[in-house]
Amino acid sequence: MTTDSLRWYKSSYSDNGGTCVEWSPGHAAATGTVPVRDSKDPSGPVLAVPAAAFASFVTGVKAGTFDAA
């Protein structure tokens, strides 16, 4: 996957010391996969996550499923 032309976004909550990920929703709409990368290493590896799996993950985050005990 060529990532040079992708438009990357990160959460508005990402100002927490650099532990952020970025994603490219435009690519997701066109291909059904969501590119995800570490915002600290924009030339590093990119994961391609199926859009449905990414949507489930976001739903879980919003529901607090992954909150630390």
C-alpha positions as a Markdown table, in Angstrom:
| # | Residue | x | y | z |
|---|---|---|---|---|
| 1 | Met | 0.0 | 0.0 | 0.0 |
| 2 | Thr | 1.4 | 3.4 | -1.0 |
| 3 | Thr | 0.8 | 5.8 | 1.9 |
| 4 | Asp | 2.3 | 9.0 | 0.4 |
| 5 | Ser | -1.0 | 10.2 | -1.1 |
| 6 | Leu | -3.2 | 9.3 | 1.9 |
| 7 | Arg | -4.7 | 12.0 | 4.1 |
| 8 | Trp | -4.1 | 11.0 | 7.7 |
| 9 | Tyr | -6.2 | 11.9 | 10.7 |
| 10 | Lys | -5.7 | 11.4 | 14.5 |
| 11 | Ser | -8.0 | 11.8 | 17.4 |
| 12 | Ser | -8.5 | 15.3 | 18.9 |
| 13 | Tyr | -7.6 | 13.5 | 22.2 |
| 14 | Ser | -4.1 | 12.6 | 20.9 |
| 15 | Asp | -2.3 | 15.4 | 22.8 |
| 16 | Asn | -1.3 | 12.9 | 25.5 |
| 17 | Gly | 2.4 | 12.4 | 25.1 |
| 18 | Gly | 2.7 | 10.9 | 21.7 |
| 19 | Thr | 1.0 | 7.5 | 22.1 |
| 20 | Cys | -1.2 | 8.1 | 19.0 |
| 21 | Val | -2.4 | 6.3 | 16.0 |
| 22 | Glu | -3.5 | 7.8 | 12.7 |
| 23 | Trp | -6.0 | 6.5 | 10.2 |
| 24 | Ser | -7.1 | 7.3 | 6.6 |
| 25 | Pro | -10.9 | 7.4 | 6.3 |
| 26 | Gly | -10.8 | 8.3 | 2.6 |
| 27 | His | -9.0 | 5.1 | 1.8 |
| 28 | Ala | -11.4 | 3.2 | 3.9 |
| 29 | Ala | -14.4 | 4.5 | 1.9 |
| 30 | Ala | -12.7 | 3.6 | -1.4 |
| 31 | Thr | -11.3 | 0.1 | -0.5 |
| 32 | Gly | -13.0 | -1.3 | 2.6 |
| 33 | Thr | -9.8 | -1.3 | 4.5 |
| 34 | Val | -8.6 | 1.2 | 7.1 |
| 35 | Pro | -4.9 | 2.1 | 7.0 |
| 36 | Val | -3.6 | 2.7 | 10.5 |
| 37 | Arg | -0.1 | 3.8 | 11.5 |
| 38 | Asp | 1.9 | 5.1 | 14.5 |
| 39 | Ser | 1.8 | 8.9 | 14.4 |
| 40 | Lys | 5.4 | 9.1 | 15.8 |
| 41 | Asp | 6.7 | 7.1 | 12.8 |
| 42 | Pro | 4.9 | 8.3 | 9.7 |
| 43 | Ser | 7.3 | 6.4 | 7.4 |
| 44 | Gly | 7.0 | 3.2 | 9.4 |
| 45 | Pro | 4.7 | 0.3 | 8.8 |
| 46 | Val | 1.0 | 0.6 | 8.1 |
| 47 | Leu | -1.7 | -1.9 | 9.1 |
| 48 | Ala | -4.6 | -2.5 | 6.8 |
| 49 | Val | -7.6 | -3.3 | 9.0 |
| 50 | Pro | -10.9 | -4.4 | 7.5 |
| 51 | Ala | -13.4 | -1.5 | 7.8 |
| 52 | Ala | -15.9 | -3.6 | 9.8 |
| 53 | Ala | -13.3 | -4.7 | 12.3 |
| 54 | Phe | -12.1 | -1.1 | 12.7 |
| 55 | Ala | -15.7 | 0.1 | 13.3 |
| 56 | Ser | -16.1 | -2.6 | 16.0 |
| 57 | Phe | -12.9 | -1.5 | 17.6 |
| 58 | Val | -14.1 | 2.2 | 17.7 |
| 59 | Thr | -17.5 | 1.1 | 19.1 |
| 60 | Gly | -15.6 | -0.8 | 21.8 |
| 61 | Val | -13.4 | 2.2 | 22.7 |
| 62 | Lys | -16.4 | 4.5 | 22.9 |
| 63 | Ala | -18.2 | 1.9 | 25.2 |
| 64 | Gly | -15.2 | 1.7 | 27.5 |
| 65 | Thr | -14.6 | -2.0 | 26.7 |
| 66 | Phe | -10.8 | -1.5 | 26.8 |
| 67 | Asp | -10.5 | 0.8 | 29.8 |
| 68 | Ala | -7.9 | -0.3 | 32.3 |
| 69 | Ala | -9.2 | -1.9 | 35.5 |
